[in-house]
Structures are given as C-alpha cells and as structure tokens.
C-alpha cells in the first residue's frame, strides 16, 4: 500500500499541466492499486494520455482522455490537500473548464 506523499512529473501541454502550472508536483496517496504498465502502450494507442508519472517507481499517476474537454483521472487524493481558501489546482481548473464549456454553448 502506498501512503503519504510521492513525486509526480507532469507532462507539458496537458490539462494537468495547465492546472498545476509546473512540471514537478508532490501528491498524497492512500491506495494499493496501480495502472498495469503491461497495457500502457495499448491504452495510449486507444486515446489515453498519460499526463503524470512517478519516474522513481515507474508508475502512472495521472491520465487524460484525448479529444475530451476536461477529463483527468488521478491515482492520488487531491481532496487531502484542498482547503476552502486554498482549493486544489485540479478542482479549480475543473470548475473553470466546466464554466467555459457551458459558456461556449457546447453542452448538448
């Protein structure tokens, strides 16, 4: 089981990078599940973007879906670092993207 803070390298040009505004972050974990690296290439070929990795442990930390307005999945718990007066960057960027999507008239 992974507990505590672990480093993550964020891929430039992704929603995650836009949210964080930097390439190296640290996030808190509390889980025992990981993306199976044996399927990484197949997932990427099918449209998944691996937007964050832990290079030390060779683990996928964040994913995104290509051609989606804002889809970010994470292996960590952003809620553990979010506060009312200091909202986590992923939550803040998700709300901004949802507002932009609504204002563009893009909803179905």
C-alpha positions as CSV (number, residue, x, y, z in Angstrom):
1,X,0.0,0.0,0.0
2,X,1.3,3.5,-0.9
3,X,0.7,6.0,1.9
4,X,1.9,9.6,2.0
5,X,3.5,12.0,-0.5
6,X,5.1,10.9,-3.7
7,X,6.6,12.9,-6.6
8,X,5.0,13.2,-10.0
9,X,6.3,14.6,-13.3
10,X,3.5,16.4,-15.2
11,X,3.6,16.3,-19.0
12,X,3.6,19.7,-20.7
13,X,0.6,20.6,-22.8
14,X,-1.9,18.6,-20.8
15,X,-4.9,19.7,-18.7
16,X,-2.9,18.7,-15.6
17,X,0.0,20.9,-16.5
18,X,-2.4,23.8,-17.1
19,X,-3.9,23.2,-13.7
20,X,-0.6,23.0,-11.8
21,X,1.4,25.3,-13.9
22,X,4.6,23.3,-13.2
23,X,6.3,20.1,-14.2
24,X,7.1,18.6,-10.8
25,X,4.5,18.1,-8.1
26,X,4.0,16.0,-4.9
27,X,0.7,14.5,-4.0
28,X,-0.6,12.3,-1.2
29,X,-1.6,8.7,-1.7
30,X,-3.6,6.1,0.2
31,X,-4.3,3.1,-2.0
32,X,-3.0,-0.2,-3.2
33,X,-4.0,-0.1,-6.9
34,X,-1.9,0.9,-9.9
35,X,-2.1,1.1,-13.7
36,X,-0.7,-2.1,-15.1
37,X,2.3,-1.0,-17.2
38,X,1.9,-4.0,-19.5
39,X,-1.1,-2.2,-21.0
40,X,0.4,1.3,-21.1
41,X,1.1,1.3,-24.9
42,X,-2.2,-0.1,-25.8
43,X,-4.0,2.4,-23.6
44,X,-2.1,5.3,-25.2
45,X,-2.8,4.0,-28.7
46,X,-6.5,3.9,-27.8
47,X,-6.6,7.6,-26.9
48,X,-5.4,7.8,-23.3
49,X,-2.9,10.5,-22.4
50,X,-0.5,9.7,-19.6
51,X,-0.2,13.2,-18.1
52,X,1.7,12.4,-14.9
53,X,4.2,9.7,-13.9
54,X,6.3,8.8,-10.9
55,X,9.6,8.2,-12.6
56,X,11.2,6.7,-9.4
57,X,8.7,3.9,-9.3
58,X,7.7,3.8,-13.0
59,X,4.0,4.4,-12.1
60,X,1.2,6.2,-13.9
61,X,-0.1,8.9,-11.7
62,X,-2.5,10.9,-14.0
63,X,-4.4,10.2,-17.2
64,X,-6.4,12.2,-19.6
65,X,-8.7,11.3,-22.5
66,X,-7.8,12.8,-25.8
67,X,-10.5,14.9,-27.5
68,X,-12.4,15.4,-24.3
69,X,-13.0,19.0,-22.9
70,X,-11.6,18.1,-19.5
71,X,-11.0,14.6,-18.2
72,X,-8.3,14.0,-15.7
73,X,-8.0,10.8,-13.6
74,X,-5.5,10.5,-10.8
75,X,-4.0,7.8,-8.5
76,X,-3.7,10.2,-5.6
77,X,-6.2,12.1,-3.4
78,X,-6.3,15.8,-4.2
79,X,-9.0,16.3,-1.6
80,X,-6.4,15.7,1.1
81,X,-4.6,18.9,0.1
82,X,-7.6,21.1,-0.8
83,X,-8.9,23.8,1.5
84,X,-11.8,26.2,1.2
85,X,-9.4,29.2,1.0
86,X,-6.8,27.2,-1.0
87,X,-8.6,25.0,-3.5
88,X,-6.6,22.2,-5.1
89,X,-5.4,23.1,-8.6
90,X,-7.2,20.2,-10.3
91,X,-10.6,21.1,-8.6
92,X,-10.1,24.8,-9.5
93,X,-9.2,24.0,-13.2
94,X,-12.1,21.5,-13.5
95,X,-14.6,24.2,-12.4
96,X,-13.1,26.7,-14.7
97,X,-13.3,24.2,-17.6
98,X,-16.9,23.4,-16.8
99,X,-17.9,27.1,-16.8
100,X,-16.0,27.7,-20.1
101,X,-17.8,24.7,-21.6
102,X,-21.2,25.9,-20.5
103,X,-20.5,29.5,-21.7
104,X,-19.3,28.2,-25.1
105,X,-22.8,26.7,-25.7
106,X,-21.1,23.4,-26.2
107,X,-23.5,21.4,-23.9
108,X,-25.9,19.0,-25.5
